[in-house]
């Protein structure tokens, strides 16, 4: 992040129904429905990376969107990740997985270094970060942390998400006065112990929406070393006083993720989708980088 | 279930490191690592279905295990599901997905009827039931319920899982005296309203481990119409008084899932893996069917 001077994460949520128009030009005439959709999604994602990638530190492919493409979706996901890596970007696999021990280990292997089998190596996705769902408890998250430590990657645990439904479970008040999400934050801190590097950041981070004033400050109190993935902050005009808490351990303390606001920037601004995406990503980059400087100066 | 007289769900968690020996006989010599692993896993799963399927009502493929096979894993998953369907079995896609609205909709489409796109139809998995993680709240589960209602399928929401880590979050006590899992149970009941069929069962069910006495009774109280997926009850020797609660709305109120205890039965009993799996599945079937009869007679 220091090298690229950006905290922006390019979310990739390709919907075959709203790809950039030029994505279909490389599709062979007569290609079957699935094959044509796969090529068009790959073209869309690589064009988006080429346009906006320079202003970003990572891509965040939404695994659901690639799974929805059918059996060929995983191959396209890998192709897109390779393209991003070649452009110097990190890969945040956004799958929000979580399951019992052996199953979590299988998910984690498939997202990182793959499986060694008697048939040979089955290659994983080589992700740098993975989002994980902690509902099932510590033993459902630990295999992801183990895989992350084995491969130099990191884990981003859902703590307080930005969707309206977050109130239904994450915000419930516990008997000890904490919210459920504060208990999840404590789990993140416990799991991250021993994974804090020279940067002051841990390899166990958190997904924290800034949709309520005070959430980020409280989250930072509970998770002093966790990198935060901040959904939609940039696009929603995140406020300095909120971001200050995210950046308390340093500029890399907050990853600002934006997806549709970049890919669909041309719908507001008009003109070429790639040029509009590049301009919007650069605008977000400047804005977040400046906000983090102000936040650090205040802190 | 009535037709097949069984509540047993055959869990498919294929580990390339412990497949039945005969699974590798169909693998072409010189096949690459990945291709060989894919063929062997497919052969293992179809052999397991052929052996034990008759005593079961459904298969429950663990999506993690197929994802870990790499880009070809989803194709093998579909092939295995087709094989099960041809044998008259239902398919329970065990992926424990959960995400914000549009993303949850993409997951749900990929597990059920697929996506209609301008490139044509992208086929989904056609699952009959899907496991879903409710941490992110009601709006993260609703798209799965919508897809289920569109396709005549059902949803199984994680409520109280059977792993040790379930104590870390699901068992936390809320300010109102309930456990977190009891709040999840209330969500299941709210979502299932309007989805209760002639059978007395809803299309929104729950994953409920019977690892603590009293859990199933309380779960049934809170979710009177929900079908329960009961992890490991059969293999762990579920007790009649516990199961009684699961079967209160009828014999289909409890789906008893077993995986390694069937696939690895030959390790205890010796002999042919297929014969041992068939015998173990039939033993579980008889035992659960008899228990449900006793439970209903008592209830």
Interface residues (C-beta under 8 A of the other chain):
Chain A: X13 X15 X16 X17 X32 X33 X34 X36 X37 X40 X62 X64 X65 X67 X68 X69 X70 X71 X72 X73 X74 X75 X78 X96 X97 X98 X99 X100 X101 X102 X103 X104 X106 X107 X109 X110 X114 X115 X117 X118 X119 X120 X121 X122 X123 X124 X133 X134 X135 X136 X137 X138 X139 X140 X158 X161 X162 X163 X164 X165 X166 X167 X168 X169 X170 X172 X173 X174 X175 X176 X177 X180 X183 X184 X187
Chain B: X13 X15 X16 X17 X32 X33 X34 X36 X37 X40 X62 X64 X65 X67 X68 X69 X70 X71 X72 X73 X74 X75 X78 X96 X97 X98 X99 X100 X101 X102 X103 X104 X106 X107 X109 X110 X114 X115 X117 X118 X119 X120 X121 X122 X123 X124 X133 X134 X135 X136 X137 X138 X139 X140 X158 X161 X162 X163 X164 X165 X166 X167 X168 X169 X170 X172 X173 X174 X175 X176 X177 X180 X183 X184 X187
